């Protein structure tokens, strides 16, 4: 068992990074704080990712589908499916992206 604070996690780009293998957990997570217009490039992972939108809104592309997701929205992204999001609002986007892997494996497209 470990107790950590968000500030103890590495912050890269727009996210704190919870790496499961470092913390003794079977999953990893990005804790996202994206400014308007900010988001990652189109990419994929060899495992399921679940994105929980906590605050703000995002346009999320999963495969050939694009949708607006608001606070309270949850998106399940299948393995090896190209996806991305962009903060499409005018306030901070906060979301938690849970990766079904103890480490991040990402291929940018």
N, C-alpha and C positions, 0 to 999 in steps of 0.2 A: 504494500500500500504506500502511496506517496501523495503528498499534498503540495501543489504548486500553484502559483498565481499566473494569470495571463501575461503579466509583464516579464515573467521568467522565460517565456517561450520566445524563440527567435522571431523577429518581424522582418519579412522579406516582401518588398513590393507593396502589397496592400493587405497582407495577412499575417497573423501570428500562426506559427506552424507547430502543431502538436504531432510529433512523430512517435507513433506507437512503440516501435522497437526500442526507442530511448526511454520511454516511460513504462515499459512492461505491459503494454496493451496490444490487443490483436487488430487494432484499427488506427487510422491517423485522421487528422482533421485540419482544415484551414479555417481559422476564425477571421472572417473577411470584414474589412472596413474600407469600402471602395467609395471614392469620390465620384460625383456625376461624370459620366462618360468613361469611367475606368472599368477595366475588365481584362481577363486573360485572353490570349489568342485561342483560336480553334485548336482543340487537342483531344486526346483520348487516353484512357487507362485500361489495363487488362482486368479490371475488377469493377464492381458496382460502386457508384458514388451516389450519395443522397445529399441534396442541397436544401437546407432549411433557411428560408428567408425570415429574418427576425424584425427587420426595420427597413423602410424604403421600398423601392421597386426595381426590378431588373427585367431586361429582355433576355430570355434564356433560349438558346438554340440547342436542340438535341436531335441529332440526325438531320432530317429534312423539315423538322417542325420548329417553329419559333413562337414563343408565347411570352406575354407580360405576366410576371409573377410579383405579387405584393406580399407585405408582411403577413405571415401565417401560411404562406404557400410552401409546399414541399414538392421537390422534383426528384424522382428516382431515375438515375441515368444508368442504362445497362452497360456491361463491359464492352470495350472496344467500339463504343459509339462516339463519333465526333460531337463535341459540344463546346459551348462557351457561354458566358454571360457578360452583360454590360450594364452598369448602373444607368438606367434610363430615366431616373428621376432627377430632382433638383436638390435632394438632400443626401446625406450619407446612407449608403447601403450596408447593412450589417447582415451577414449570413454565416452559417456554419456548414461547411462542406465536409461530410464524413466519408472517408475512403475505406473500403473494406480490405485494408492491407496494413500491415505494421510499418510500411514505409511507402513514400510517394513514388509512383512509377508513372511518368507522364511522357507522352510523345506529342510534341507540337506539330501541327499540320500546316 
